Amino acid sequence: MNPPPRPHREAVVRYDTPDFDILQPGDFVRCAVSGQPIPLDRLHYWSVELQEAYAAPEYMTQRWVETRRGAA
């Protein structure tokens, strides 16, 4: 008999370079742009400066552009 499935919990993460630290265990984090869940084993894109995770490089680029507008 298989155990019941674990409920999925959102992790609390501190993003650093080159890795991230898990402050509160969970299964996923949310993309700061799309809101979609990102399993921790598939988390590859984040911002140390903004402390945000991104589901894909396009979202990371989008956020970078948004935060740099008017900064010049």
N, C-alpha and C positions, 0 to 999 in steps of 0.2 A: 504494500500500500504506500502510495506517495504522500508526503506531508502536504498540508494545504499550502497554496501559493502565498508567498510573503506579500504583504501590501507594499506598494511602491511608495517610497518616501523621498522627498526632495532633500538633497544634501546641502550643507552649508560649507562653502569652500572659500579659502583665501588663495587668490591667484598670485603666483610669484613667477620668477624667471629662474630656471626653465621649467619648473613644475608647479603644481598646486598642492596645497595642504587641505586635508579634509578636517574641518572643525567639528562638524556634526555628521555622523554617518547617514548615508542614504544611497539611493540607486541612481539618481540623476540630478542634473541642474537644469535650469531653464535658459534658453537663448534670450539675451537681452533685447534682441530686435524682433524675432518672430514669436517668442513665447513658447516655442516647441520644446519638449523635454529632450535632453541630451544625456544618454547613459554615460556614466563616468568613464567607462572603458572606451568610449568613442569621443571623449572631449579632447579636441586638438587646438582649438582657437579660443583665446581669451585676451583680455586687456588687464595688465597689471595696474595701469594708471586708473582705469575706471572700475576695476574689480567686477568685470562682466564676462560672461561666457557667450560664445557664438556657435551656432550649429553648422556654419559653413563659412568659408573665406569671404564670400560675397557679403555676408552680414557684418563681418569684421571690417571690411573696407567701407561699407555703407556707414557704420558708426564712426569710423575714423574721419570720413568726410564731414559728417554732421557735426562732430565736435571740433573740427578745425575751421569751420566757416567763421569768418570775421576775426580769426586769431592773427591774421597777417598784418 
